[in-house]
Amino acid sequence: MSAPLRLHLDGNALVQNWQWLRAQGHARCGAAVKANGYGLGAVDVVQRLAKAGCHDFFVATWAEAAEIEGLIPEGASLSVLHGVRPEDMAQALISRARPVLNSMPQVARWRATGRPCDVMVDTGMNRLGLSTTDDLSGLSIQTVMSHLASADEDVDQTAQQLQAFQALAARHPGVALSLSNSAGICLGPDYHFDLTRPGLALYGGVPRREAAGQIQRVVRIEAQVLQRRRIQAGDSVGYNATFRASEPKELAILNLGYADGYVRGFSGKGSAENGLFPLLGRVSMDLTAIDVTAQPDIAEGDWVQMDFDLPAASAQSGLSQYELLTLLGHRFERRWS
């Protein structure tokens, strides 16, 4: 059955983004494919990146690991960032994936298995993570990780976390070290250590100014026209009449709304076809109206491409680039090229 919404996903751009991130230093470059590959489809993302040479993948949960484990090449690694709960142990013990241990109860639970693991140590984010003073003896640690809290901004906290991680690294000789996400990679090789963990930039997000012009767009949204209609001067459009026409206009009503991840923040700000068709009124759950007065031949059943360049869309909607990607809903037909 044909869907009235499409995501056009550029596999070449995905791979080229990973290659650019890898080329910023000498560290191995992995890929965060959690949250269903940031909304694009983890299976498709992993297949393309593994073929391109990526050997380190990161998910959040064991359910995510199970979905892609069979796609991970021999000799490559898969890490589960949220560690291992008691409920996860049965699956974890038969999985190729490694837990990233975040707490001392997780350490005690996994130490008894004698199996390899990664560890996440907090250096100032105060989210998940072990203390720098926690006893990690008896673990078969493959990678020591930490996570930068504000690498997308120019703030003192980032350098302070780097110093804390450097001190931590000195206590774990011979173990792989991993600190940087997409924004951290853009800060330069001092932040790369042995392994980087990009996410956002793989999928077309621009985490810092250094990546502008380098990261290619991966996601394009197309929506089908359900109806074309004419309104007169004084007519309103959509819920609460937030738009009222000052002159006659031609509208196209699109099969697209906030239930699909095209959020209400685009109301009165979004557009389609490179600004040719401004969005009028509020985005509703399943429908959005655009002004197609400039295009007399747009008709029911036609398709339009929404303007969804991630940095610009973030500024318009008030949501982060991460949110815009991961909110893309299941009603889209995902088409890879």
C-alpha positions as YAML, in Angstrom:
chain: A
units: angstrom
residues:
- id: 1
  name: MET
  ca: [0.00, 0.00, 0.00]
- id: 2
  name: SER
  ca: [1.40, 3.40, -0.98]
- id: 3
  name: ALA
  ca: [2.00, 5.88, 1.83]
- id: 4
  name: PRO
  ca: [1.09, 9.57, 1.39]
- id: 5
  name: LEU
  ca: [4.36, 10.59, 3.07]
- id: 6
  name: ARG
  ca: [7.94, 9.88, 2.03]
- id: 7
  name: LEU
  ca: [11.37, 10.26, 3.50]
- id: 8
  name: HIS
  ca: [14.01, 10.33, 0.79]
- id: 9
  name: LEU
  ca: [17.20, 9.16, 2.50]
- id: 10
  name: ASP
  ca: [20.56, 9.65, 0.81]
- id: 11
  name: GLY
  ca: [22.80, 6.68, 1.58]
- id: 12
  name: ASN
  ca: [25.77, 8.24, -0.18]
- id: 13
  name: ALA
  ca: [25.48, 11.37, 1.96]
- id: 14
  name: LEU
  ca: [25.30, 9.22, 5.10]
- id: 15
  name: VAL
  ca: [28.52, 7.42, 4.17]
- id: 16
  name: GLN
  ca: [30.28, 10.60, 3.08]
- id: 17
  name: ASN
  ca: [29.39, 12.26, 6.39]
- id: 18
  name: TRP
  ca: [30.95, 9.32, 8.24]
- id: 19
  name: GLN
  ca: [34.04, 9.50, 6.05]
- id: 20
  name: TRP
  ca: [34.43, 13.23, 6.71]
- id: 21
  name: LEU
  ca: [34.11, 12.69, 10.46]
- id: 22
  name: ARG
  ca: [36.65, 9.87, 10.33]
- id: 23
  name: ALA
  ca: [39.10, 12.06, 8.39]
- id: 24
  name: GLN
  ca: [39.19, 14.74, 11.10]
- id: 25
  name: GLY
  ca: [41.77, 12.77, 13.07]
- id: 26
  name: HIS
  ca: [43.45, 9.40, 13.46]
- id: 27
  name: ALA
  ca: [40.91, 7.80, 15.82]
- id: 28
  name: ARG
  ca: [38.59, 5.02, 14.77]
- id: 29
  name: CYS
  ca: [35.21, 6.50, 13.89]
- id: 30
  name: GLY
  ca: [32.16, 4.63, 15.13]
- id: 31
  name: ALA
  ca: [28.46, 5.36, 14.73]
- id: 32
  name: ALA
  ca: [25.65, 5.98, 17.20]
- id: 33
  name: VAL
  ca: [22.66, 4.17, 15.70]
- id: 34
  name: LYS
  ca: [20.40, 4.31, 18.75]
- id: 35
  name: ALA
  ca: [16.79, 5.52, 18.53]
- id: 36
  name: ASN
  ca: [16.32, 3.53, 15.32]
- id: 37
  name: GLY
  ca: [19.27, 5.19, 13.62]
- id: 38
  name: TYR
  ca: [18.11, 8.62, 14.80]
- id: 39
  name: GLY
  ca: [14.73, 7.97, 13.19]
- id: 40
  name: LEU
  ca: [15.99, 6.92, 9.76]
- id: 41
  name: GLY
  ca: [16.02, 3.15, 10.27]
- id: 42
  name: ALA
  ca: [18.84, 1.45, 12.19]
- id: 43
  name: VAL
  ca: [18.98, -1.61, 9.93]
- id: 44
  name: ASP
  ca: [19.47, 0.47, 6.78]
- id: 45
  name: VAL
  ca: [21.98, 2.76, 8.47]
- id: 46
  name: VAL
  ca: [24.09, -0.09, 9.85]
- id: 47
  name: GLN
  ca: [24.14, -1.92, 6.54]
- id: 48
  name: ARG
  ca: [25.48, 1.14, 4.73]
- id: 49
  name: LEU
  ca: [28.03, 2.17, 7.33]
- id: 50
  name: ALA
  ca: [29.33, -1.36, 7.86]
- id: 51
  name: LYS
  ca: [29.87, -1.71, 4.12]
- id: 52
  name: ALA
  ca: [31.77, 1.59, 4.18]
- id: 53
  name: GLY
  ca: [34.13, 0.27, 6.87]
- id: 54
  name: CYS
  ca: [32.59, 1.35, 10.17]
- id: 55
  name: HIS
  ca: [33.44, -1.20, 12.89]
- id: 56
  name: ASP
  ca: [32.04, 0.31, 16.09]
- id: 57
  name: PHE
  ca: [28.31, 0.78, 16.68]
- id: 58
  name: PHE
  ca: [26.43, 2.15, 19.68]
- id: 59
  name: VAL
  ca: [22.81, 1.63, 20.76]
- id: 60
  name: ALA
  ca: [20.95, 2.57, 23.93]
- id: 61
  name: THR
  ca: [19.17, -0.67, 24.85]
- id: 62
  name: TRP
  ca: [19.41, -4.41, 24.43]
- id: 63
  name: ALA
  ca: [16.27, -4.42, 22.28]
- id: 64
  name: GLU
  ca: [18.05, -2.07, 19.88]
- id: 65
  name: ALA
  ca: [21.10, -4.33, 19.97]
- id: 66
  name: ALA
  ca: [19.02, -7.39, 19.10]
- id: 67
  name: GLU
  ca: [17.59, -5.66, 16.02]
- id: 68
  name: ILE
  ca: [20.97, -5.04, 14.39]
- id: 69
  name: GLU
  ca: [23.34, -7.58, 15.96]
- id: 70
  name: GLY
  ca: [23.14, -9.90, 12.98]
- id: 71
  name: LEU
  ca: [24.31, -7.08, 10.69]
- id: 72
  name: ILE
  ca: [27.48, -6.30, 12.64]
- id: 73
  name: PRO
  ca: [30.49, -7.69, 10.72]
- id: 74
  name: GLU
  ca: [32.79, -10.27, 12.27]
- id: 75
  name: GLY
  ca: [35.40, -8.46, 14.31]
- id: 76
  name: ALA
  ca: [33.30, -5.30, 14.67]
- id: 77
  name: SER
  ca: [31.81, -4.20, 18.00]
- id: 78
  name: LEU
  ca: [28.39, -3.26, 19.30]
- id: 79
  name: SER
  ca: [28.03, -1.42, 22.62]
- id: 80
  name: VAL
  ca: [24.86, -0.90, 24.68]
- id: 81
  name: LEU
  ca: [25.15, 2.55, 26.24]
- id: 82
  name: HIS
  ca: [22.61, 2.09, 29.03]
- id: 83
  name: GLY
  ca: [24.48, -0.79, 30.60]
- id: 84
  name: VAL
  ca: [22.84, -3.94, 31.87]
- id: 85
  name: ARG
  ca: [19.86, -4.24, 34.20]
- id: 86
  name: PRO
  ca: [18.94, -7.50, 35.95]
- id: 87
  name: GLU
  ca: [16.19, -7.88, 33.34]
- id: 88
  name: ASP
  ca: [18.78, -7.68, 30.56]
- id: 89
  name: MET
  ca: [21.16, -10.34, 31.78]
- id: 90
  name: ALA
  ca: [19.68, -13.32, 29.93]
- id: 91
  name: GLN
  ca: [19.92, -11.57, 26.58]
- id: 92
  name: ALA
  ca: [23.27, -9.94, 27.36]
- id: 93
  name: LEU
  ca: [24.87, -13.29, 28.08]
- id: 94
  name: ILE
  ca: [24.00, -14.67, 24.65]
- id: 95
  name: SER
  ca: [24.71, -11.46, 22.76]
- id: 96
  name: ARG
  ca: [27.86, -10.30, 20.97]
- id: 97
  name: ALA
  ca: [27.17, -6.79, 22.27]
- id: 98
  name: ARG
  ca: [29.02, -5.34, 25.25]
- id: 99
  name: PRO
  ca: [27.35, -3.37, 28.02]
- id: 100
  name: VAL
  ca: [28.66, 0.10, 28.80]
- id: 101
  name: LEU
  ca: [28.62, -0.06, 32.60]
- id: 102
  name: ASN
  ca: [27.35, 3.10, 34.28]
- id: 103
  name: SER
  ca: [26.89, 2.29, 37.96]
- id: 104
  name: MET
  ca: [28.45, 0.16, 40.66]
- id: 105
  name: PRO
  ca: [25.48, -2.26, 40.77]
- id: 106
  name: GLN
  ca: [26.02, -2.79, 37.03]
- id: 107
  name: VAL
  ca: [29.74, -3.30, 37.65]
- id: 108
  name: ALA
  ca: [29.06, -5.92, 40.32]
- id: 109
  name: ARG
  ca: [26.47, -7.66, 38.13]
- id: 110
  name: TRP
  ca: [28.81, -7.87, 35.13]
- id: 111
  name: ARG
  ca: [32.07, -8.52, 37.00]
- id: 112
  name: ALA
  ca: [30.74, -11.90, 38.01]
- id: 113
  name: THR
  ca: [30.41, -12.94, 34.34]
- id: 114
  name: GLY
  ca: [34.06, -12.28, 33.47]
- id: 115
  name: ARG
  ca: [32.96, -11.09, 30.05]
- id: 116
  name: PRO
  ca: [34.25, -7.98, 28.21]
- id: 117
  name: CYS
  ca: [32.58, -4.64, 28.80]
- id: 118
  name: ASP
  ca: [32.94, -0.91, 28.29]
- id: 119
  name: VAL
  ca: [32.58, 1.66, 31.06]
- id: 120
  name: MET
  ca: [31.16, 5.18, 31.09]
- id: 121
  name: VAL
  ca: [32.84, 7.50, 33.59]
- id: 122
  name: ASP
  ca: [31.27, 10.85, 34.43]
- id: 123
  name: THR
  ca: [33.58, 13.84, 33.95]
- id: 124
  name: GLY
  ca: [31.06, 16.58, 34.66]
- id: 125
  name: MET
  ca: [27.81, 15.92, 32.83]
- id: 126
  name: ASN
  ca: [26.14, 14.31, 35.86]
- id: 127
  name: ARG
  ca: [24.00, 12.03, 33.79]
- id: 128
  name: LEU
  ca: [24.85, 8.33, 33.44]
- id: 129
  name: GLY
  ca: [28.33, 7.37, 34.54]
- id: 130
  name: LEU
  ca: [30.63, 5.96, 37.16]
- id: 131
  name: SER
  ca: [32.71, 8.12, 39.46]
- id: 132
  name: THR
  ca: [36.38, 8.61, 38.64]
- id: 133
  name: THR
  ca: [37.14, 6.98, 42.02]
- id: 134
  name: ASP
  ca: [34.97, 3.86, 41.64]
- id: 135
  name: ASP
  ca: [36.70, 0.50, 41.90]
- id: 136
  name: LEU
  ca: [36.73, -1.12, 38.45]
- id: 137
  name: SER
  ca: [39.11, -3.94, 39.29]
- id: 138
  name: GLY
  ca: [38.22, -7.36, 38.00]
- id: 139
  name: LEU
  ca: [36.53, -6.06, 34.87]
- id: 140
  name: SER
  ca: [37.62, -6.94, 31.35]
- id: 141
  name: ILE
  ca: [37.35, -3.35, 30.06]
- id: 142
  name: GLN
  ca: [37.59, -2.80, 26.31]
- id: 143
  name: THR
  ca: [36.80, 0.94, 26.21]
- id: 144
  name: VAL
  ca: [36.69, 3.71, 28.81]
- id: 145
  name: MET
  ca: [34.21, 6.38, 27.76]
- id: 146
  name: SER
  ca: [32.96, 9.73, 28.93]
- id: 147
  name: HIS
  ca: [30.56, 12.19, 27.33]
- id: 148
  name: LEU
  ca: [30.90, 15.91, 26.63]
- id: 149
  name: ALA
  ca: [28.03, 17.99, 27.96]
- id: 150
  name: SER
  ca: [28.46, 21.19, 25.95]
- id: 151
  name: ALA
  ca: [30.74, 20.48, 23.00]
- id: 152
  name: ASP
  ca: [28.37, 22.33, 20.67]
- id: 153
  name: GLU
  ca: [29.10, 25.58, 22.55]
- id: 154
  name: ASP
  ca: [32.30, 27.47, 23.31]
- id: 155
  name: VAL
  ca: [32.34, 27.11, 27.09]
- id: 156
  name: ASP
  ca: [34.98, 26.34, 29.73]
- id: 157
  name: GLN
  ca: [33.21, 23.13, 30.77]
- id: 158
  name: THR
  ca: [34.43, 21.29, 27.67]
- id: 159
  name: ALA
  ca: [38.13, 21.88, 28.36]
- id: 160
  name: GLN
  ca: [37.57, 20.95, 32.01]
- id: 161
  name: GLN
  ca: [36.03, 17.64, 30.95]
- id: 162
  name: LEU
  ca: [38.96, 17.01, 28.61]
- id: 163
  name: GLN
  ca: [41.41, 17.51, 31.48]
- id: 164
  name: ALA
  ca: [39.41, 15.18, 33.71]
- id: 165
  name: PHE
  ca: [39.32, 12.53, 30.99]
- id: 166
  name: GLN
  ca: [43.06, 12.83, 30.36]
- id: 167
  name: ALA
  ca: [43.69, 12.21, 34.06]
- id: 168
  name: LEU
  ca: [41.31, 9.25, 33.93]
- id: 169
  name: ALA
  ca: [43.06, 7.84, 30.86]
- id: 170
  name: ALA
  ca: [46.37, 7.74, 32.72]
- id: 171
  name: ARG
  ca: [44.82, 5.23, 35.15]
- id: 172
  name: HIS
  ca: [43.78, 2.85, 32.35]
- id: 173
  name: PRO
  ca: [46.86, 2.17, 30.23]
- id: 174
  name: GLY
  ca: [46.33, -0.06, 27.23]
- id: 175
  name: VAL
  ca: [42.54, 0.42, 27.21]
- id: 176
  name: ALA
  ca: [40.79, 2.18, 24.31]
- id: 177
  name: LEU
  ca: [39.51, 5.67, 25.14]
- id: 178
  name: SER
  ca: [36.42, 7.41, 23.76]
- id: 179
  name: LEU
  ca: [35.15, 10.91, 24.56]
- id: 180
  name: SER
  ca: [33.78, 12.69, 21.49]
- id: 181
  name: ASN
  ca: [30.38, 12.79, 19.86]
- id: 182
  name: SER
  ca: [29.81, 14.72, 16.60]
- id: 183
  name: ALA
  ca: [30.45, 18.11, 18.16]
- id: 184
  name: GLY
  ca: [33.49, 16.82, 20.03]
- id: 185
  name: ILE
  ca: [35.04, 15.60, 16.79]
- id: 186
  name: CYS
  ca: [34.83, 19.16, 15.46]
- id: 187
  name: LEU
  ca: [36.91, 20.40, 18.41]
- id: 188
  name: GLY
  ca: [40.01, 18.72, 16.99]
- id: 189
  name: PRO
  ca: [42.25, 15.69, 17.55]
- id: 190
  name: ASP
  ca: [42.94, 16.48, 21.23]
- id: 191
  name: TYR
  ca: [39.37, 15.32, 21.90]
- id: 192
  name: HIS
  ca: [39.42, 12.19, 19.71]
- id: 193
  name: PHE
  ca: [41.56, 9.70, 21.68]
- id: 194
  name: ASP
  ca: [41.14, 6.18, 20.22]
- id: 195
  name: LEU
  ca: [37.49, 6.08, 19.19]
- id: 196
  name: THR
  ca: [34.83, 8.69, 18.36]
- id: 197
  name: ARG
  ca: [31.07, 8.18, 18.59]
- id: 198
  name: PRO
  ca: [29.29, 10.50, 16.12]
- id: 199
  name: GLY
  ca: [25.54, 10.51, 15.83]
- id: 200
  name: LEU
  ca: [23.87, 13.75, 14.70]
- id: 201
  name: ALA
  ca: [26.39, 14.66, 11.99]
- id: 202
  name: LEU
  ca: [26.06, 11.26, 10.34]
- id: 203
  name: TYR
  ca: [22.43, 12.03, 9.60]
- id: 204
  name: GLY
  ca: [22.91, 15.55, 8.24]
- id: 205
  name: GLY
  ca: [22.92, 17.58, 11.44]
- id: 206
  name: VAL
  ca: [25.51, 20.33, 11.83]
- id: 207
  name: PRO
  ca: [26.80, 20.18, 15.42]
- id: 208
  name: ARG
  ca: [29.26, 23.09, 15.23]
- id: 209
  name: ARG
  ca: [30.31, 25.79, 12.77]
- id: 210
  name: GLU
  ca: [33.39, 23.76, 11.77]
- id: 211
  name: ALA
  ca: [31.10, 21.22, 10.13]
- id: 212
  name: ALA
  ca: [29.06, 23.74, 8.14]
- id: 213
  name: GLY
  ca: [29.51, 23.13, 4.43]
- id: 214
  name: GLN
  ca: [31.04, 19.71, 5.12]
- id: 215
  name: ILE
  ca: [28.09, 17.69, 6.38]
- id: 216
  name: GLN
  ca: [25.67, 16.70, 3.65]
- id: 217
  name: ARG
  ca: [21.92, 16.55, 3.91]
- id: 218
  name: VAL
  ca: [20.59, 13.00, 4.32]
- id: 219
  name: VAL
  ca: [16.85, 13.49, 4.91]
- id: 220
  name: ARG
  ca: [14.24, 15.00, 2.60]
- id: 221
  name: ILE
  ca: [10.53, 15.04, 3.41]
- id: 222
  name: GLU
  ca: [7.89, 14.76, 0.69]
- id: 223
  name: ALA
  ca: [4.17, 15.10, 1.39]
- id: 224
  name: GLN
  ca: [1.25, 14.45, -0.92]
- id: 225
  name: VAL
  ca: [-1.44, 17.02, -1.66]
- id: 226
  name: LEU
  ca: [-4.84, 15.84, -0.44]
- id: 227
  name: GLN
  ca: [-6.80, 18.83, -1.67]
- id: 228
  name: ARG
  ca: [-6.33, 22.15, -3.47]
- id: 229
  name: ARG
  ca: [-8.67, 24.93, -2.41]
- id: 230
  name: ARG
  ca: [-9.16, 28.66, -2.86]
- id: 231
  name: ILE
  ca: [-9.73, 31.11, -0.04]
- id: 232
  name: GLN
  ca: [-10.88, 34.71, -0.21]
- id: 233
  name: ALA
  ca: [-9.67, 37.84, 1.54]
- id: 234
  name: GLY
  ca: [-10.75, 37.61, 5.18]
- id: 235
  name: ASP
  ca: [-10.82, 33.81, 5.28]
- id: 236
  name: SER
  ca: [-8.81, 32.06, 8.00]
- id: 237
  name: VAL
  ca: [-6.80, 28.84, 7.84]
- id: 238
  name: GLY
  ca: [-6.53, 26.10, 10.45]
- id: 239
  name: TYR
  ca: [-7.12, 25.86, 14.16]
- id: 240
  name: ASN
  ca: [-7.71, 29.10, 16.07]
- id: 241
  name: ALA
  ca: [-7.59, 31.15, 12.86]
- id: 242
  name: THR
  ca: [-3.96, 32.15, 13.38]
- id: 243
  name: PHE
  ca: [-3.69, 33.06, 9.69]
- id: 244
  name: ARG
  ca: [-6.21, 35.31, 7.94]
- id: 245
  name: ALA
  ca: [-5.83, 36.12, 4.25]
- id: 246
  name: SER
  ca: [-5.51, 39.72, 3.11]
- id: 247
  name: GLU
  ca: [-6.16, 38.67, -0.50]
- id: 248
  name: PRO
  ca: [-7.37, 35.56, -2.35]
- id: 249
  name: LYS
  ca: [-4.99, 32.60, -2.14]
- id: 250
  name: GLU
  ca: [-4.66, 29.05, -3.42]
- id: 251
  name: LEU
  ca: [-3.92, 26.41, -0.77]
- id: 252
  name: ALA
  ca: [-2.63, 22.87, -0.92]
- id: 253
  name: ILE
  ca: [-3.58, 20.72, 2.06]
- id: 254
  name: LEU
  ca: [-0.82, 18.20, 2.79]
- id: 255
  name: ASN
  ca: [-0.98, 14.79, 4.43]
- id: 256
  name: LEU
  ca: [1.55, 15.85, 7.08]
- id: 257
  name: GLY
  ca: [1.34, 16.93, 10.70]
- id: 258
  name: TYR
  ca: [2.80, 16.80, 14.15]
- id: 259
  name: ALA
  ca: [1.91, 13.12, 14.53]
- id: 260
  name: ASP
  ca: [4.53, 12.56, 11.82]
- id: 261
  name: GLY
  ca: [7.14, 14.69, 13.58]
- id: 262
  name: TYR
  ca: [6.44, 17.82, 11.54]
- id: 263
  name: VAL
  ca: [5.82, 19.80, 14.71]
- id: 264
  name: ARG
  ca: [3.59, 22.76, 15.57]
- id: 265
  name: GLY
  ca: [6.69, 24.91, 15.88]
- id: 266
  name: PHE
  ca: [6.69, 25.16, 12.08]
- id: 267
  name: SER
  ca: [3.31, 26.90, 12.18]
- id: 268
  name: GLY
  ca: [3.52, 30.16, 10.26]
- id: 269
  name: LYS
  ca: [7.27, 29.63, 9.71]
- id: 270
  name: GLY
  ca: [7.79, 26.49, 7.64]
- id: 271
  name: SER
  ca: [7.70, 26.23, 3.87]
- id: 272
  name: ALA
  ca: [8.08, 23.87, 0.93]
- id: 273
  name: GLU
  ca: [10.05, 23.78, -2.32]
- id: 274
  name: ASN
  ca: [12.85, 26.13, -1.22]
- id: 275
  name: GLY
  ca: [10.53, 28.77, 0.19]
- id: 276
  name: LEU
  ca: [8.20, 28.90, -2.82]
- id: 277
  name: PHE
  ca: [5.23, 27.68, -0.77]
- id: 278
  name: PRO
  ca: [4.91, 29.29, 2.71]
- id: 279
  name: LEU
  ca: [3.08, 27.38, 5.42]
- id: 280
  name: LEU
  ca: [-0.20, 29.03, 6.46]
- id: 281
  name: GLY
  ca: [-1.86, 28.66, 9.84]
- id: 282
  name: ARG
  ca: [-1.14, 25.98, 12.38]
- id: 283
  name: VAL
  ca: [0.30, 22.55, 11.77]
- id: 284
  name: SER
  ca: [-2.31, 20.08, 13.01]
- id: 285
  name: MET
  ca: [-1.98, 16.41, 13.88]
- id: 286
  name: ASP
  ca: [-2.27, 15.06, 10.33]
- id: 287
  name: LEU
  ca: [-2.60, 18.10, 8.05]
- id: 288
  name: THR
  ca: [-0.64, 21.17, 7.02]
- id: 289
  name: ALA
  ca: [-1.66, 23.98, 4.64]
- id: 290
  name: ILE
  ca: [0.74, 25.71, 2.26]
- id: 291
  name: ASP
  ca: [0.24, 28.67, -0.07]
- id: 292
  name: VAL
  ca: [0.57, 27.44, -3.69]
- id: 293
  name: THR
  ca: [-0.74, 30.59, -5.36]
- id: 294
  name: ALA
  ca: [2.58, 30.81, -7.23]
- id: 295
  name: GLN
  ca: [2.08, 27.36, -8.80]
- id: 296
  name: PRO
  ca: [-1.24, 27.06, -10.67]
- id: 297
  name: ASP
  ca: [-0.74, 23.43, -11.68]
- id: 298
  name: ILE
  ca: [-0.22, 21.93, -8.21]
- id: 299
  name: ALA
  ca: [-3.16, 19.55, -7.77]
- id: 300
  name: GLU
  ca: [-4.56, 16.75, -5.63]
- id: 301
  name: GLY
  ca: [-2.18, 13.77, -5.69]
- id: 302
  name: ASP
  ca: [0.93, 15.81, -6.43]
- id: 303
  name: TRP
  ca: [3.96, 15.74, -4.14]
- id: 304
  name: VAL
  ca: [5.86, 18.64, -2.60]
- id: 305
  name: GLN
  ca: [9.18, 18.63, -0.80]
- id: 306
  name: MET
  ca: [9.19, 20.32, 2.59]
- id: 307
  name: ASP
  ca: [12.07, 22.60, 3.54]
- id: 308
  name: PHE
  ca: [13.80, 20.51, 6.20]
- id: 309
  name: ASP
  ca: [17.47, 21.49, 6.24]
- id: 310
  name: LEU
  ca: [18.21, 20.58, 9.84]
- id: 311
  name: PRO
  ca: [19.95, 23.73, 11.14]
- id: 312
  name: ALA
  ca: [17.35, 26.00, 9.51]
- id: 313
  name: ALA
  ca: [14.46, 23.77, 10.58]
- id: 314
  name: SER
  ca: [15.78, 23.83, 14.14]
- id: 315
  name: ALA
  ca: [15.83, 27.62, 14.16]
- id: 316
  name: GLN
  ca: [12.28, 27.74, 12.77]
- id: 317
  name: SER
  ca: [10.71, 25.13, 15.01]
- id: 318
  name: GLY
  ca: [12.53, 25.77, 18.28]
- id: 319
  name: LEU
  ca: [13.50, 22.10, 18.50]
- id: 320
  name: SER
  ca: [17.01, 20.70, 18.41]
- id: 321
  name: GLN
  ca: [18.27, 18.97, 15.28]
- id: 322
  name: TYR
  ca: [18.28, 15.73, 17.31]
- id: 323
  name: GLU
  ca: [14.58, 16.06, 18.11]
- id: 324
  name: LEU
  ca: [13.64, 16.83, 14.52]
- id: 325
  name: LEU
  ca: [15.29, 13.61, 13.33]
- id: 326
  name: THR
  ca: [14.10, 11.25, 16.05]
- id: 327
  name: LEU
  ca: [10.50, 12.49, 15.90]
- id: 328
  name: LEU
  ca: [10.06, 11.43, 12.27]
- id: 329
  name: GLY
  ca: [7.16, 9.02, 12.49]
- id: 330
  name: HIS
  ca: [6.31, 5.56, 11.25]
- id: 331
  name: ARG
  ca: [3.79, 6.82, 8.66]
- id: 332
  name: PHE
  ca: [6.63, 7.88, 6.35]
- id: 333
  name: GLU
  ca: [7.69, 5.49, 3.63]
- id: 334
  name: ARG
  ca: [11.47, 5.49, 3.94]
- id: 335
  name: ARG
  ca: [13.16, 5.40, 0.53]
- id: 336
  name: TRP
  ca: [16.92, 5.01, 0.40]
- id: 337
  name: SER
  ca: [18.95, 5.99, -2.61]
...
